[in-house]
């Protein structure tokens, strides 16, 4: 169990695998992140918008959390997050991104920093003129999904971004696994054993779970072992997709764990 204490609020994320069920259902089939970056740099505006929308749908939480931790209200953070990605579309920023080096995590953090430095919220809102947004989300839901520190917490906005990025990556892993099990008609099995994905401890009411799933205890243990193996494999693959050509998966994994 990963434990976070945020000022007066205490939040638990059990084994990093409990996530917003709506976000599991809403995400599309996985695509390599850097391939999305390349698509977002296409000359065709429609193709750029489609690719950027998918990037936004996956990675808005760490950007939003970073902006919120800089002292902006939920409403302003929502507006600024949307404004950042819209600016990226208009300027075709991803045409400058080179997948042969760097990390998508660092790229977006730098973009968020520069956005806050140059952004005058009222002027930007006027420029946008209420036009079509690249994507939309509800600030209320964002507050529940993102780990926003209290003003009295001694944690930098950069650390907030890194922590939310790690959570977002792990959510993506669970989404992929959930989809795989659903395709095999094993959603009930996945939901029953996913709390133990990221721990070596056995499930508590194992006999009860096995009975409910009409499985033997041994078959349930084997299923859990296989799920843990798949989780590790998909986690490494997901991390690899956010890195450049020569990126070190182990080094990035260590950075994600350090964010907690």
C-alpha positions in Angstrom: 0.0 0.0 0.0 1.3 3.4 -0.9 0.5 6.0 1.7 0.3 9.8 1.1 -0.4 12.4 3.8 -1.4 15.7 2.3 -1.7 18.3 5.1 -4.9 17.6 6.9 -6.1 15.2 4.2 -4.9 11.6 4.0 -5.3 9.6 0.9 -4.6 6.0 0.2 -3.7 4.5 -3.1 -3.6 0.8 -2.6 -0.8 -0.9 -4.5 -1.0 1.9 -7.1 -3.7 0.0 -9.0 -7.0 1.5 -7.8 -8.0 4.1 -10.3 -11.0 6.0 -11.7 -13.2 3.4 -13.4 -14.4 6.0 -15.9 -10.9 6.6 -17.0 -10.4 2.9 -17.7 -13.4 2.8 -19.9 -12.7 6.0 -21.7 -9.1 5.4 -22.9 -8.6 4.1 -26.4 -6.4 1.2 -27.4 -2.8 1.8 -26.5 -0.5 3.5 -29.0 3.2 4.2 -28.6 3.4 7.6 -27.0 6.3 8.9 -29.1 4.4 7.8 -32.2 1.6 10.0 -31.0 4.1 12.9 -30.8 5.1 12.3 -34.4 1.5 12.2 -35.4 0.9 15.5 -33.5 3.5 17.1 -35.6 1.8 16.3 -38.9 1.0 19.1 -41.3 -2.6 18.0 -41.5 -4.4 20.1 -38.8 -7.1 17.4 -38.3 -4.5 14.7 -37.7 -2.6 16.9 -35.3 -5.7 17.7 -33.3 -6.6 14.0 -33.1 -3.2 13.0 -31.9 -2.9 15.8 -29.5 -6.3 15.0 -28.1 -5.1 11.5 -27.2 -2.0 12.9 -25.6 -4.1 15.3 -23.6 -6.5 12.6 -22.5 -3.6 10.5 -21.1 -1.3 13.1 -19.6 -3.4 16.0 -18.4 -3.3 15.0 -14.7 0.3 15.7 -14.0 0.1 19.1 -15.9 -3.1 20.0 -14.0 -1.5 19.0 -10.6 1.6 21.0 -11.4 -0.4 24.1 -12.2 -2.6 23.7 -9.1 0.4 23.3 -6.9 1.6 26.7 -8.2 -1.3 28.3 -6.3 -4.0 28.4 -9.0 -7.6 27.6 -8.3 -9.2 24.5 -9.7 -11.0 26.6 -12.3 -7.9 28.5 -13.4 -5.8 25.3 -13.4 -8.4 23.7 -15.7 -8.3 26.8 -18.0 -4.5 26.9 -18.1 -4.2 23.2 -18.7 -6.5 23.3 -21.7 -4.7 26.5 -22.8 -1.3 24.8 -22.8 -2.4 22.0 -25.1 -4.3 24.3 -27.4 -1.2 26.4 -27.7 0.8 23.3 -28.5 -1.6 22.6 -31.3 -1.6 26.1 -32.8 2.2 26.4 -32.7 2.8 22.8 -33.7 5.2 22.4 -30.8 5.5 18.7 -31.3 7.2 19.2 -34.7 10.2 20.3 -32.6 10.1 17.2 -30.4 12.7 14.5 -31.3 11.8 11.0 -30.1 15.4 9.9 -30.5 16.3 11.6 -27.2 14.6 12.8 -24.0 11.6 11.7 -22.0 8.0 12.6 -22.6 7.7 13.3 -18.9 10.4 16.0 -18.9 9.1 17.4 -22.2 5.7 18.1 -20.8 7.0 19.4 -17.4 9.2 21.9 -19.3 6.2 22.9 -21.5 4.1 23.5 -18.4 6.8 25.6 -16.7 7.2 27.8 -19.8 3.4 28.1 -20.2 3.0 29.5 -16.7 5.9 31.9 -17.2 4.5 33.4 -20.4 0.7 33.0 -19.7 -1.5 35.9 -18.8 -4.7 34.0 -18.1 -7.2 36.8 -19.0 -5.5 37.7 -22.2 -5.2 34.1 -23.2 -8.9 33.4 -22.5 -9.7 36.4 -24.7 -7.6 35.1 -27.5 -9.2 31.7 -27.3 -12.6 33.5 -27.6 -14.5 30.5 -26.3 -13.5 28.4 -29.4 -13.5 24.6 -29.6 -11.2 23.1 -27.0 -8.7 20.3 -27.7 -10.2 18.3 -24.8 -12.3 19.0 -21.7 -12.4 17.8 -18.2 -14.3 18.7 -15.1 -12.2 20.5 -12.4 -14.2 18.8 -9.7 -13.3 15.4 -11.0 -9.7 16.5 -11.5 -9.5 17.5 -7.8 -10.6 14.0 -6.8 -8.2 12.2 -9.2 -5.1 14.3 -8.7 -3.1 14.4 -5.5 -3.0 18.1 -4.8 -0.9 19.1 -1.7 -2.2 21.5 1.0 -0.6 25.0 0.9 1.3 24.2 4.1 2.9 21.1 2.6 6.6 21.4 1.8 6.5 19.9 -1.7 7.6 21.7 -4.9 5.3 21.9 -8.0 7.9 19.9 -9.8 7.7 17.1 -7.3 3.9 17.2 -7.5 4.2 16.8 -11.3 6.6 13.9 -11.0 4.3 12.1 -8.4 1.2 12.6 -10.6 3.1 11.4 -13.6 4.0 8.2 -11.9 0.4 7.7 -10.8 -0.8 8.4 -14.4 1.6 5.9 -15.9 0.5 3.2 -13.4 -3.1 3.9 -14.2 -2.3 3.4 -17.8 -0.8 0.0 -17.0 -3.9 -1.0 -15.2 -6.1 0.2 -18.1 -4.2 -2.0 -20.5 -4.4 -5.0 -18.2 -8.1 -4.4 -17.6 -8.7 -4.3 -21.3 -6.8 -7.6 -21.9 -8.8 -9.4 -19.2 -12.1 -7.9 -20.5 -11.3 -9.2 -24.0 -10.9 -12.7 -22.6 -14.1 -12.4 -20.6 -12.2 -12.3 -17.3 -13.1 -8.9 -15.9 -14.5 -10.4 -12.7 -11.3 -12.3 -12.1 -9.2 -9.1 -12.7 -11.3 -7.0 -10.4 -11.0 -9.6 -7.7 -7.3 -10.0 -7.7 -6.0 -6.6 -8.9 -5.6 -5.2 -5.3 -2.7 -7.6 -4.9 -0.9 -6.8 -8.2 1.9 -4.8 -6.7 2.5 -6.7 -3.4 4.0 -10.0 -2.6 1.3 -10.6 0.1 -1.4 -13.1 -0.5 -5.0 -12.0 -0.7 -6.9 -12.0 2.6 -10.1 -13.8 2.0 -8.6 -16.0 -0.7 -10.9 -19.0 -0.1 -13.9 -16.7 -0.3 -12.7 -15.1 -3.6 -11.9 -18.5 -5.1 -15.4 -19.7 -4.1 -17.0 -16.7 -5.6 -15.1 -17.2 -8.9 -15.7 -20.9 -8.9 -12.0 -21.6 -8.7 -9.7 -23.7 -6.6 -7.3 -21.9 -4.2 -4.3 -23.2 -6.3 -5.9 -21.9 -9.6 -6.4 -18.5 -7.9 -2.8 -18.3 -6.8 -1.6 -19.2 -10.3 -3.9 -16.5 -11.8 -2.5 -13.9 -9.3 1.1 -15.0 -10.2 0.4 -14.5 -13.9 -1.2 -11.1 -13.3 1.8 -9.9 -11.4 4.1 -11.1 -14.3 1.9 -9.3 -16.8 1.8 -6.2 -14.7 5.6 -6.0 -14.6 5.9 -6.6 -18.4 3.3 -3.9 -19.3 4.7 -1.5 -16.8 8.2 -1.7 -18.4 6.6 -1.5 -21.9 4.6 1.6 -20.9 7.7 3.3 -19.5 9.7 2.4 -22.6 7.1 4.2 -24.7 7.6 7.5 -22.9 11.4 7.4 -23.4 13.6 8.3 -26.3 15.4 5.8 -28.5 18.2 5.0 -26.0 16.2 5.6 -22.9 17.0 3.5 -19.8 13.8 1.8 -18.5 15.3 0.8 -15.2 16.5 4.4 -14.5 13.1 5.8 -15.4 11.3 3.2 -13.2 13.6 4.2 -10.3 12.6 7.9 -10.9 8.9 7.0 -10.8 9.3 5.1 -7.6 11.3 8.0 -6.1 8.4 10.3 -6.8 6.4 8.7 -4.1 
